[in-house]
Amino acid sequence: MLSKKAKYAIHAMLRLAKERNQGPMAIGEIAEKENIPHKFLEAILLELKSSGFISSKKGRSGGYYLRQHPDEINLADIHRTIDGAIALLPCVTYNYYERCEECKDEKTCAIRKAIKEVRDETVHILKKYTLTKLMEQEDFLKEL
């Protein structure tokens, strides 16, 4: 399940993508438009900034902005940044591998094989959904 923090991060990133042509966005404006608690959003944006997804500009016309095009940022990237591993077991994660304590042999573990398949499909779907695709989906759904 996505954490509330990850959901807020996705909403904030979508807002920055939608407003990218207007220049940097103040944190208060993002918080208000996306109904995210200001203090919580500060921590989220700092995490996204340290991961290289966004940057900030100081001053009167300052704020946060995307460092990459919305086509280049997907849900898998955001999820991993905020919530960590996507896999349900540590033995099948890309970046956070740990051997399961109770596992006798990873090569013959049917549970590992099944969960790896779930992870692969989940990652494939999450990578397919870029910020651009999410904006297009929102526009399409508004027209229905």
C-alpha positions in Angstrom: 0.0 0.0 0.0 1.3 3.5 -0.8 1.9 5.6 2.3 0.2 8.9 2.7 3.6 10.5 2.3 4.0 8.8 -1.1 0.5 9.9 -2.2 1.3 13.5 -1.2 4.6 13.3 -3.1 2.9 12.1 -6.2 0.3 14.9 -5.9 3.0 17.5 -5.4 5.0 16.3 -8.3 1.9 16.3 -10.5 1.2 19.9 -9.5 4.8 20.9 -10.3 4.4 19.2 -13.7 1.1 20.9 -14.5 2.5 24.3 -13.6 6.0 23.8 -14.9 5.6 26.6 -17.6 4.7 29.2 -14.9 8.1 29.0 -13.1 8.9 27.8 -9.6 5.9 27.2 -7.2 5.9 28.3 -3.6 5.4 25.6 -1.1 2.3 27.2 0.3 0.7 27.3 -3.1 1.4 23.6 -3.6 0.1 22.8 -0.2 -3.1 24.7 -0.7 -3.9 23.5 -4.2 -3.2 19.8 -3.3 -4.6 20.0 0.3 -1.3 18.8 1.8 -0.2 19.9 5.3 2.5 22.5 4.9 5.0 21.0 7.3 4.6 17.5 5.9 5.0 18.9 2.4 8.3 20.6 3.4 9.8 17.2 4.4 8.5 15.5 1.3 9.9 18.2 -1.0 13.3 18.1 0.7 13.4 14.3 0.1 12.4 14.8 -3.5 15.0 17.5 -3.9 17.8 15.4 -2.4 16.9 12.6 -4.8 17.3 15.0 -7.8 13.7 15.1 -9.0 13.1 18.8 -8.1 15.1 21.9 -7.3 14.3 25.1 -5.6 15.0 28.8 -6.3 15.2 31.3 -3.4 13.8 34.8 -3.4 10.5 36.5 -4.1 9.7 34.6 -7.3 11.3 31.4 -5.9 9.8 28.0 -5.1 10.1 24.5 -6.3 10.3 23.1 -9.9 10.9 19.9 -11.7 14.5 19.2 -12.7 13.4 16.7 -15.4 10.7 16.6 -18.0 7.5 15.0 -16.7 8.0 12.2 -19.3 11.1 11.1 -17.4 9.6 10.8 -13.9 7.4 7.7 -13.2 5.5 6.3 -10.2 8.2 3.7 -9.6 10.8 6.4 -9.1 8.7 8.4 -6.7 7.6 5.3 -4.8 11.1 4.1 -4.3 12.3 7.6 -3.2 9.5 8.0 -0.6 8.5 4.5 0.5 11.6 2.4 -0.5 11.2 -1.1 -2.0 8.3 -2.0 -4.2 8.6 -5.7 -3.6 6.7 -7.5 -0.9 9.8 -9.5 0.3 13.3 -8.2 0.8 14.8 -11.1 -1.2 13.3 -9.8 -4.5 14.0 -6.1 -4.3 16.2 -4.3 -6.7 17.8 -1.8 -4.3 17.2 -3.2 -0.9 18.0 -6.9 -1.1 18.2 -8.9 2.0 18.1 -12.7 2.3 14.9 -14.0 4.1 15.8 -15.6 7.5 13.6 -18.6 7.0 14.6 -19.3 3.4 16.5 -22.6 2.9 17.3 -22.1 -0.7 16.4 -19.0 -2.8 16.8 -20.9 -6.1 14.0 -23.4 -5.2 11.8 -21.1 -3.1 8.4 -21.0 -4.8 7.2 -18.1 -2.6 10.2 -16.0 -3.8 9.4 -16.9 -7.4 5.8 -15.8 -7.1 6.6 -12.6 -5.3 9.3 -11.8 -7.8 6.7 -12.1 -10.5 4.3 -9.8 -8.7 7.2 -7.3 -8.2 8.2 -7.4 -11.9 4.6 -6.7 -13.0 4.1 -4.0 -10.4 7.3 -2.2 -11.4 6.4 -2.5 -15.1 3.1 -0.9 -14.5 4.4 1.8 -12.2 7.2 2.7 -14.7 4.6 3.0 -17.4 2.8 5.8 -15.5 4.9 9.0 -16.0 3.8 12.3 -14.7 2.9 13.2 -18.3 0.7 10.1 -18.6 -1.0 10.8 -15.3 -1.8 14.4 -16.5 -3.2 13.0 -19.7 -5.3 10.5 -17.7 -6.7 13.2 -15.5 -7.6 15.3 -18.6 -9.3 12.3 -20.2 -11.2 11.4 -17.1 -12.4 15.0 -16.7 -14.0 14.9 -20.2 -16.0 11.8 -19.4 
